[in-house]
Amino acid sequence: MGMVGTTRRFATLTRANPLIFLTPVSQKNINRPSNCASWANLAGMIPALRAALATFLLAGCVESAPRYSLAGGETGVFRSANPGRAIPVSQITGMDERQLTATFGPPKLDRRDASTRVLRYSSDACVLFVFVNGTQAQYADAYDPQMRSIPADQCAGSVAAQKRSA
């Protein structure tokens, strides 16, 4: 079969040492009984090796729902030295820039993305983000210092109270 006089490499298992060794093989030592026994041992292990490999590869296929949250789903904590009176989000939406500045003071950050602006206000307890589209506030969101979500109305009251006392 074309192996006469050629040297090939293959893996054999020995009974004394189950480690795999690369052994040069020629036509002369293929027919030896010890090599046949090694081949039989290797052939007998192939189904077990296939099952182990399949188990190992499929173990990574276990699907768990990814969690895309800055705080890992934890509920934020609102603690303020001067919490003020809560301002409902429904009152914040619809405010123009002049009303926002009168209520919360100048923003700490004014970011523009296309037609939307994000205004950031902060107090000792939270950070308030107000999203302005066109000329009016459309949405407000609030986070505690560890970036866990908290009610925006409590944060808005705190920001407004601390703006007045500053």
Wavefront OBJ file of the C-alpha trace (Angstrom):
o trace
v 0.000 0.000 0.000
v 2.822 2.399 -0.443
v 4.155 2.118 3.114
v 6.996 -0.270 2.305
v 10.285 1.464 2.873
v 8.661 4.688 4.097
v 8.568 6.131 7.582
v 5.351 7.577 8.973
v 4.501 9.076 12.353
v 1.471 8.095 14.380
v 0.337 8.154 17.997
v 0.527 4.969 20.068
v -0.507 4.224 23.609
v 1.551 1.897 25.776
v 0.140 -0.112 28.653
v 2.940 0.976 30.978
v 2.512 4.686 30.257
v -0.828 5.974 28.969
v 0.746 9.128 27.544
v 0.738 9.581 23.802
v 4.097 9.313 22.083
v 5.018 10.002 18.477
v 6.804 6.940 17.223
v 8.439 6.409 13.819
v 6.838 3.375 12.172
v 7.959 1.360 9.201
v 6.453 -1.680 7.462
v 8.582 -3.986 9.630
v 7.109 -3.025 12.995
v 3.483 -2.552 11.889
v 2.903 -6.298 11.929
v 4.285 -6.812 15.440
v 1.644 -7.991 17.920
v 2.487 -5.308 20.496
v 1.611 -2.580 18.011
v -1.622 -4.317 17.118
v -2.577 -4.389 20.792
v -1.809 -0.685 21.051
v -3.981 0.020 18.028
v -6.774 -2.024 19.564
v -6.515 -0.024 22.806
v -6.547 3.229 20.864
v -9.466 2.113 18.698
v -11.386 1.101 21.827
v -10.864 4.546 23.346
v -12.033 6.532 20.314
v -15.785 6.456 21.214
v -14.997 7.574 24.767
v -12.716 10.335 23.481
v -15.390 11.487 21.037
v -17.987 11.621 23.831
v -15.613 13.568 26.094
v -14.779 16.001 23.297
v -18.454 16.518 22.435
v -19.296 17.126 26.099
v -16.442 19.614 26.409
v -17.398 21.503 23.252
v -21.114 21.590 24.014
v -20.553 22.811 27.565
v -19.900 26.284 26.129
v -23.260 26.256 24.355
v -25.302 26.677 27.530
v -27.215 29.863 26.961
v -27.841 32.315 29.724
v -29.530 35.649 29.252
v -26.962 38.449 29.078
v -27.454 41.304 31.507
v -26.714 44.697 30.026
v -26.921 46.974 33.005
v -24.425 49.342 34.539
v -25.480 48.323 38.034
v -26.248 44.670 37.395
v -29.966 45.091 38.057
v -29.533 46.449 41.570
v -31.974 49.031 42.859
v -30.419 52.395 43.622
v -30.459 54.122 46.985
v -31.460 57.770 47.347
v -29.819 59.520 50.328
v -29.529 63.271 50.322
v -28.642 65.859 52.943
v -31.109 68.218 51.214
v -33.675 66.089 49.309
v -36.081 68.950 48.574
v -39.570 68.267 47.271
v -39.915 65.661 44.513
v -40.585 67.063 41.036
v -42.604 64.645 38.882
v -41.128 63.627 35.531
v -44.408 64.679 33.919
v -43.647 68.239 35.060
v -40.070 68.101 33.709
v -41.138 66.875 30.271
v -42.249 69.793 28.192
v -39.932 72.305 29.928
v -37.814 74.420 27.604
v -34.159 75.308 28.231
v -35.017 78.497 30.128
v -37.354 76.625 32.513
v -34.794 73.851 33.030
v -32.101 76.398 33.916
v -34.473 78.228 36.276
v -35.402 74.943 38.005
v -32.076 73.068 38.098
v -29.445 75.721 37.344
v -26.900 75.413 34.545
v -26.198 71.817 33.479
v -22.884 70.201 34.445
v -22.774 68.653 30.959
v -24.530 69.573 27.709
v -24.079 66.866 25.085
v -25.500 67.152 21.581
v -26.238 64.085 19.424
v -27.906 65.035 16.154
v -31.201 66.696 17.156
v -31.125 65.425 20.771
v -29.344 67.057 23.688
v -28.571 65.398 26.990
v -28.286 67.743 29.966
v -26.679 66.412 33.144
v -27.449 67.886 36.547
v -26.158 66.561 39.856
v -26.704 66.771 43.591
v -25.054 65.094 46.576
v -27.282 62.035 46.094
v -27.726 61.560 42.374
v -27.183 62.472 38.754
v -30.163 63.632 36.693
v -30.152 63.313 32.890
v -32.706 65.353 30.960
v -33.134 64.533 27.266
v -34.157 67.512 25.146
v -35.390 67.005 21.604
v -35.910 70.199 19.647
v -36.696 72.828 22.275
v -38.486 70.774 24.965
v -37.484 68.135 27.496
v -38.777 64.730 26.443
v -37.480 62.399 29.157
v -35.612 62.380 32.474
v -33.567 59.608 34.062
v -31.671 59.470 37.375
v -28.900 57.404 38.970
v -27.286 57.231 42.393
v -23.483 57.723 42.755
v -22.917 54.006 41.948
v -24.898 54.433 38.685
v -27.886 52.422 39.921
v -31.253 53.608 38.692
v -33.388 55.645 41.115
v -36.693 57.528 40.725
v -36.086 60.656 38.663
v -38.619 62.727 40.635
v -36.656 62.352 43.902
v -33.401 63.251 42.170
v -34.978 66.253 40.436
v -36.186 67.582 43.794
v -32.709 67.160 45.271
v -31.000 68.892 42.336
v -33.482 71.790 42.469
v -33.152 72.195 46.271
v -29.361 72.186 46.147
v -29.334 74.637 43.232
v -31.328 77.085 45.342
v -29.120 76.655 48.418
v -25.850 77.025 46.465
l 1 2 3 4 5 6 7 8 9 10 11 12 13 14 15 16 17 18 19 20 21 22 23 24 25 26 27 28 29 30 31 32 33 34 35 36 37 38 39 40 41 42 43 44 45 46 47 48 49 50 51 52 53 54 55 56 57 58 59 60 61 62 63 64 65 66 67 68 69 70 71 72 73 74 75 76 77 78 79 80 81 82 83 84 85 86 87 88 89 90 91 92 93 94 95 96 97 98 99 100 101 102 103 104 105 106 107 108 109 110 111 112 113 114 115 116 117 118 119 120 121 122 123 124 125 126 127 128 129 130 131 132 133 134 135 136 137 138 139 140 141 142 143 144 145 146 147 148 149 150 151 152 153 154 155 156 157 158 159 160 161 162 163 164 165 166
